[in-house]
Structure formats: structure tokens, C-alpha cells
Amino acid sequence: MNSSPDTKTLMRHAGPPLGIVATIFVLLFCAGLYPVTAFGGSPVFPGPGESIDVISAFFRARPSAVLLCAALQFGAAIPLGIFTATAASRLRFLGIRAAGIDIALFGGFATAIDMMAASSVLWTMSYPGIAQEPTLLQALYRLTFALGGPGFSVPLGLLIAGVSITAGFSKLLPKWIVILGIVLAAIGELSWLDILFPQALPLIPLTRFPGFVWLIAAGFSLPKTIERANAEQK
């Protein structure tokens, strides 16, 4: 019995296109911001340092904008979850066997779940009568900020770190994407300090918006195919 030289088969990962899924997530998320910013009208969504009077005035004046924001950002959590599951599956398909994949899964799913929870609280705040109850409104506002602020940026940093580091060791992503990912992951983990120190608030958007660029870039760059040896015998 003679064995022929090994042949290689090009195999393609079966799953949604990561770059397109990431783009859909970013578009939905940013569309959700539109109605509650200056682009959508006035007053604009209050920051965490605003007084309860300013917060209450916003929710009394713009419940429809709040509802649209909540609906779009709740919807954005779905493609983020799909991105997370698909990225982990693709890394395993490409031969990665490392804890970073599970760290990315935890981070991505936690981000998506926190987004759903924050959007649900925001939806509740759009109902008539809630804005007229200052104590209840402030409690709900702080909860939605915790879920959508550090509750978003900290686990997003874990998703970015898990993919960047594992893919970086195997040279599956361009070096600039890996380096950007590691920097964003560090900023994301430090953003939990906002809970104790309001001065750390800028770390949240510094993770979020550059993180959107990273998600799209990594999604389009991560390989979809791999060559596997296929030994044939005669």
C-alpha cells in the first residue's frame, strides 16, 4: 500500500460575516443616540453630573425620544451577541485553544445583556408619571447609567482583549488592530473607576467609540478560511 503526498483542503468557517454584523451593531447603537442628542432636538440627554431637576425636565419633555433610543439600543444588543458568538466560534475553527476565547465570550455576552437591561430601564423611564416622581426617576437613571456606562465599557474591554490577544499570538489580525485592542481593553477595565471617581467618566466613551472602530476592523480582518491537511492513501 502506497501513500500519496498529503493534500490540503481549504475550509471555510460557517457563520455570519463578522464585519457586517459589527457594522449593523454600530449603526443601530449610534441611531439610538441620535434622538436624545442635539441632533434630535432639545433638551439633550442629561449627563450623570446633572441635578435631578435637569434629569426630570428632560424625561418630561422628550419621552418619545427616550423610547426610540431604548428600542434601537435594545435591538443593537442582538448583533453584538451574534458577533461575540461568531468570533469565538471562528477562533476555535482557526485552531485557537486558549482561555481568551472564553474571556471574550463572557465579555461580549455581558455587554449585550447589560445593554438590554439598560434599555429596558430606559423604556420604563419613558412612561407617563415616572418623570414626575423625582426619587424613583433618579434611582432608575442611576441604574441605567451604571448598566450602560461602566456596565458596557468594562465587559466590552474583555471582549476586545480576548479576541485581540488570542488572535495576536497566532498572527490572525493585523498588528495595529491587536495593539489598538490591547489599549482599548486596558482603558475599558480602568473605566470601572468611574463608580468611585466621577473624574474617570471619560474612560467610558474612550472605550466605547474607538471600540466600535475596532469591532468593525477586526470583524472584516479575522480570517474566514483555513487549510487543513488531507492525507490520501491508495
N, C-alpha and C positions, 0 to 999 in steps of 0.2 A: 504494500500500500504506500503510495507516494503522496506526500502533502504538497500542495501548491503554495506559492507565496501568499502571505496574508493580504487580503484586500480590505479596503476601508470604505465604509458606508457613511454618507453624510446624512445625519439625523437632525430633524427639526423639532424644536420644542412645541408641543401642542398647548396653546394658551392664548389669551387675548394679547394684542400688541401693546406692550408696556408704555411706549411713548405716547400713543393715542389716549390710553386710559389716564395717564398722568395729566395730559393736556385737558381732558374733559373735567378732571377734578379741579384743576386750577381755574378753568373758565367758570365753573359753577360756583366755586368759592368766591372769586372776585365779583361775579354777578350778584352774589348775595350781599357783598359790601356796598354795591352801588346805591341802593335805595336809602341807606342810612348815613351816607356821607354827603358832602357838599354838592356832589354831582346829582344827587337825588332830591335835594331840597333842604330846607332849613326848618327847625334846628337839626343839628347833626348828632349822631350817637355820642353820648357823653363818655368821657374818659373816667377811669377809676378814681381820680382825684377830685371829681366834681361833687358838689353838695347834693343832698337828697332833693332839694328844690329844683335844681337843674335837671337831675335824672327824671324826676316826676314830670316836669314840664315837657320833656322830650317824649316820654311814653304816652302822655295825654294827647299830645299834638300829632303824633305820627304812628298810630297803631298799625295802619295798613303797610307802611314801610317796614316796620318790625316783623310783621307776619311774613312778608315776601322774603326778607332776609333769612328768617328762620327756616322757611321752606326750602330755599335754594341751598343753604348750607347743610341742612339735613340731607338733602339729595347728594351733595358733594361727598359726604362720608362714604357713600356706596362705592364710587370708583376708587377712592383711597383704599378701602378694604380689598377690592379686587386687585389693585396694584400690588398691595402687600403680599397677598396670597400667591399671585403670579410670579412676583420677583423671587420669593422663597422657592417656589417650585422650579423656576428656571435655574437658579443657582445650584440646586440639587441635580438637575438634569445635566448641567455643565460639569458635574463631578465634585462639587464642593461638599466637604463633610466637616463642618465646623459649627461651633455654638453660635457664631454670629448670625446664622440664618434664623435660629430660634429667637435671638435677641431682636432681629428685625421684625419678625412676626409679632412678637409681643408689643414692640413699639408702634408698629403700624396699626394693629387692631385696637390698641389702647387709644391712639389718636382718633381713629374713626368712631369708636364708642363714645369718647368724650365729646366729639363734635355732635353726635346725635343727642347726647344728654344736654349739652349747652343749647342746642337749637330747640329742644323740647321745652326747656325752661324759658327761653326767649319767646316761644309761641304762647306759653302761659301768660307772660307779661303783656302780651298784646290784647288780652281780653278786657272788655269793659269792666271798670270798677277796680282793677288791680292797681292802676296808677294812682288811684285816689286813696290808697292805703299805704302811707309812706313807710311804715315799719316793714310790712310784707314786701313792698316793692324793693326796698334796699336789700333785704335778705336774698331775694331772688336775683337781683342784679349782681350781688357779690358772688353768688353761686355760679351764675352763667359766666362771669369773668374768670373765676377760678378754673372752670372746665374748659373754657375757650382760650384762656391765656396760658399760664404755665401748664395747665392740663392738656394743652395742644403742643406747645413747643418742647416740653421735656420728652414725651414719648416719640414725637417726630424726630428728635435728635437720636433716639435709639434706633429707629428705623433707618435713618441715614447712615449711622455708624455701622450697623450690622451689615448693610449692603456694601458700603464703601470699603471697609476693612477686609471683609472676606473676598470681595471681588478684586481688591487691590493686590492682595497677596498672590492671586492667580493671574494677574495682569489681564483681567476681563474688562476693565474700564480704563479710559484714558487717565493719565496721571493727574491732570488738572481737576477732573471730576472727583477722583479719590481724595486729593488734598482739600478741595472745597468741602467735600463731605465730612472729613475729619474736623475741619474748623467749625462747620455748622453744628456738628454733633456736640462739640465742646461748648459752644455758645448755648445750645439748647439745654444741656444739662445744667449749666450755670443759671439759666433763667428761673429755676425754682427759687432762687434767692429773692425774687420779687415778692414772695409770700411774706418774707421778713423785712425786706428793704425795698420800699417803693422806687428808690433810685435805680433799681435793676430792671425796671419796666422796659427800657429799650431793647433788652436782650430778646424779648418775645418777638417783636417784628423782625429783628435781625436774624432770627432763626426761621421765621415763617416765610417771608417773601423771597430771600435768596434760596430757601429750601424748595420753593416751588420751581425755581430755575433748575436746581439740582435734580428734582424728581423727573422733570421732562428730559433733561440731558442724559441722565442715567437710563431712563426708560428707552430712549432711542439708541443708546450706545451698547447696552448689555447684549452680548451675542445671543442669537436665536438658534444657531446650529452648532453641531459638534461632529467630528469624525470619530467613528468607532471602528476598531479592528474587527474584521470578519474573516476568521480562518476557514478555508475550504479544504476538504480532503477528497482524494479520489481513490 
